[in-house]
Amino acid sequence: MPESQNDVQEPISSAPPEVQQIIEKVWKLEKSRLDRKSKGHINDDILTIVKEAVQ
């Protein structure tokens, strides 16, 4: 039986605001990288996003 959209979104919607912020920023970063077909490393960008969220 396939999961509904709400079931998939639930862990994100119930996460603390800091985690939601990290998820949204990483998603936008990855989307922009896919749009540009970027092959560079993403780890440093994700680390920066996480550091900003926990400050």
SULJO-V891642 format. One record per residue. N is the residue number from 1. SS is DSSP state (h for helix, s for strand, l for the rest). D_LAST is the distance of its C-alpha to the last C-alpha in whole Angstrom. Layout:
BEGIN
N;SS;D_LAST / N;SS;D_LAST
END
This chain:
BEGIN
1;l;41 / 2;l;38 / 3;l;35 / 4;l;34 / 5;h;32 / 6;h;30 / 7;h;30 / 8;h;28 / 9;h;26 / 10;h;25 / 11;h;23 / 12;h;20 / 13;h;21 / 14;l;21 / 15;l;17 / 16;l;14 / 17;h;13 / 18;h;10 / 19;h;13 / 20;h;15 / 21;h;12 / 22;h;12 / 23;h;16 / 24;h;17 / 25;h;15 / 26;h;17 / 27;h;20 / 28;h;20 / 29;h;20 / 30;h;22 / 31;h;25 / 32;h;25 / 33;h;25 / 34;h;28 / 35;h;30 / 36;h;30 / 37;l;31 / 38;l;28 / 39;l;29 / 40;l;26 / 41;l;24 / 42;l;21 / 43;h;19 / 44;h;17 / 45;h;16 / 46;h;15 / 47;h;12 / 48;h;11 / 49;h;10 / 50;h;9 / 51;h;6 / 52;h;6 / 53;h;6 / 54;h;4 / 55;l;0
END
